[in-house]
């Protein structure tokens, strides 16, 4: 089974379009909940997702119960890791260095992100870095 680390943007976008079959990030959340890949995350990413979902843009579009349900699923269903691999100044934002560190620590197959800076890396210490659309394309058909 493919092990994937999704960044906060991919997760938040997935929840935003959760009821839209055409939303690639939402398709990824549905595929995860159907256990079609192992989703690895970290406390840092969960916290970043929840902060993002509390912004006016997301909170005005996603009901509070759906946001709470996602938080529970991330904490109880996704595999969690603590970054034990040091990454400094690879990405343009320190929080993205934490994402890279967690993905490498857990030795996931793929890091899924929409961040162009991270996508330009293509791989980092054996972890492939791909867009949500590219990741969806490599998942086996349901």
N, C-alpha and C positions, 0 to 999 in steps of 0.2 A: 504494500500500500504506500502511496506517495505521502510523504510528510511535508507539510507546507507551513510557512510562517507568513501570515498576512499582516501588513502594516495597518495602522489605525485608519488611514484614509480609505483603504479597500473595505475595511469592516464597516465604517460609518456610511460609506456610499452604498454598500450592500443592504444595510438596514433601511436607508432612505428609499431605495427602489425595491424593497422586499416583495411587494405585490405586483411588480412589473416583470413579466416574463422576458422582456427585452433587455433588462438591466444585467449586464455581465457581472458586476460585483454581487448583485442579489442572487444570481444563479450559483455563484460560488458559495454563498451562505447556505442555500438550499442543498447543494451537493454535500457540503460538510455535515449538515444536520441529517442527511441521508447516509452518512458514514462512508462516503465515496473517497475520502482522503482523510488523513489525520491532520488536524489543525493544531498547531503548536503556537502558544502565545506566552506573554509574560505579564507580570503585574504592571509593569510600566506601560505596556501597550493597552491593557485594559483600562488603566487610569486615563490614558490619553484619549481613548475612544469615548469614555464617559464624559470627559471635559468637552470634547468636540460635540457630542450629542446634546450637551446642555446649552450650547450657543443658540442664539435666537433663530438662526437659519434652520437648524435641525429640530430644535424643540418646538418650533411652530408647525413642523411638518410630520413629526413622529410622536405618537401618543406616549405619555409617560410610562404606561404599562408595557408597551413594546420595548422601550429603552431598558426598563428594569429586567424584562425577560431576557434580553440579549446579555446584560451583565451577568445574570445567573448562569446562562448557557456558557459564556466565556469562562466563568470561574469553575463550573461544575463539569462541563463536557469536554472542553478543549484541554489538551495537555499543556502544562505550564512549566516554564523553565526560569531559572535565574541566570543572568548573563555572568559567566565566569571567564569569558574571553575578553581581553581588553582591546577596545577599538577607540582610537582617538584621532580626530581631525581627518577622517576618511570622507565623511559626508559633510554637507554644508551646515547641518544643524546637529547639535549634540544628541537630540533625541533619536535621530537617524543612526548615529553611531551605536546607540543602545539597541536599536532594532538589529543592526548587523551583528553586534556582539551576541545577542540572544540566539539569532539564527545559526551562527557558527557554533556556539556552545552546544546547542542541541543537535548539530549536524543534520539539519533538515535538508531535504532534496532541493527545495525551492523557496525563495523569498518572493512574495507577491506584493507588488507596489506600483503605484502610479507616479512615483517620484522620479522625475527625469534624471536627476543626479545619480540616484541609486541604479536606475536602469542602465545608465552609461557604463557602470562597472561590469555588467553582464555576469560576472562571477566574483565571488569573494571567499577565499579560503575554502573552495570546494562547493559553495552554495550558489546555485544558479539564481539569477535575479531576473524576474520576468514581470510583464504587465498582467493584470487580471485576465484580459482577453487571451494572451498567450498561454496562461496557465489553464484556462478553461479548455483550450484547444488540445492540450496534452492529457486531460483527464479522459479515462475510458468512457465510452458512451454508456449512459445509464440503461 
